[in-house]
């Protein structure tokens, strides 16, 4: 999201919380090449263990909890000069640059990834749908919704510490997810979610360009979705996000490129086409289509990526609504970092989560309560602690994710290896490092 935001849309504006460059697991590429590191086949990673683990949580039988509807304190006023803060960083690798906590929002980037699941009901619809082309329609809209949900969110999420985790159990929505920061330099974040109908997972990596007038985020990881009943596996990549007027003027962002979702079982595909600002004044308008394995268009999609989507089957005249950004219950979203109700609830304190969970971050908790000075002090302490931890264990491995190969895309990436939900049920996180 800018020197003020770590993610716009789903772009990841990574500005590291550490001034040195050494804190990391073995690099992702070297992990994949090192035979001594466990590497799991896709069949092993098809998540039967995870499904059993999540089923043991009995999401359907859980009593729906009462969740908060606001933050403990409103957003603080930033008094720093952004130009003075960022001008020295132009052209540099922003994943290795420290930036004042004043520009943060009280969420980590793992929590931002979990925010992708805010409208998980579209995943439910795709899983329940018999029409193969409507499955792709729901997934296309789901893949682009995060851009609407964080429009005008101009604060930067906290960079997760190495081995930091985040769990989210939403009994009201019927899913549970676990995320982990598996590499610090380069930053790599993994997320895995389960419901009784589907599995959703992603490994987020990115390239970036920072210039005086813009910041460009180019995601390089992949997103995956699997329907349990049919075994259908879908995958896609996120588009490029550009944040304009980083230094001077009114901040705004646009998307460019194409989201193409492939059903690896049938060969059907769906594509959404984003038009960058430089080519049209109607840059938030979007269009797309669903094609079968022979390339024949079956469904057309259109809308505005900031607010709504509709579709029309070939041969029909009427357009049907798929999704519209709902009016939020918060009266003044700007007062609370532009958060939706779902985002407001992501950092709620919760008992029984792992000691590495983002909810335990003291700097983030201080910021949430409006104590900027306390947040800055804790942020510095955590950075120093992480550097000290690196000296003791330079080649630590991720706890909950292992490298595997996808037979459909032939990509090698980190997939959930199981165990987290059993550890939670037993309340045994004895293998978790002390990061906070």
Number of C-alpha atoms within 10 A of each C-alpha: 29 29 26 25 23 29 25 30 30 29 29 29 31 30 24 25 22 23 14 14 14 15 23 26 25 19 17 19 10 11 20 20 12 11 9 8 13 13 20 18 14 17 12 12 21 18 19 12 17 22 20 14 20 22 17 12 17 12 20 15 8 12 9 12 9 6 12 13 14 18 21 14 13 16 22 18 10 11 7 11 9 15 13 10 14 17 12 9 17 14 12 13 15 19 21 21 18 17 19 14 25 20 21 26 25 29 25 26 24 27 25 21 20 21 20 18 21 18 17 17 14 21 25 20 15 23 21 14 14 10 10 16 23 19 21 26 29 22 24 25 25 21 23 21 25 23 22 19 26 22 18 17 24 25 24 29 28 28 23 27 27 26 25 29 29 26 24 18 16 16 18 12 17 18 23 21 21 23 29 28 27 31 25 25 19 20 25 23 25 25 26 25 24 24 24 19 19 23 23 22 22 24 23 25 19 17 17 21 16 19 16 16 13 18 21 24 27 20 20 14 18 17 17 17 24 21 20 18 11 11 13 15 19 24 22 23 18 23 24 25 27 26 25 20 17 22 21 11 9 8 16 16 22 23 26 17 14 17 21 21 24 23 23 16 12 13 13 22 24 28 21 24 19 23 20 20 15 9 8 10 10 12 17 19 19 18 18 22 24 28 20 17 12 8 11 12 17 18 21 20 25 21 20 17 26 21 17 19 25 19 23 18 18 12 8 8 8 10 14 12 14 17 18 16 13 10 8 12 11 16 8 11 16 14 15 22 23 21 23 21 18 17 24 21 15 22 23 13 12 10 7 13 21 21 19 21 23 29 24 20 25 18 24 28 22 19 25 22 17 19 15 22 14 16 24 18 14 19 23 15 14 20 20 14 14 20 18 12 16 16 11 9 12 14 14 16 18 19 20 20 24 21 23 23 19 17 12 14 13 10 12 18 22 28 26 27 21 20 14 22 23 18 16 15 13 10 13 13 16 10 8 14 15 13 18 20
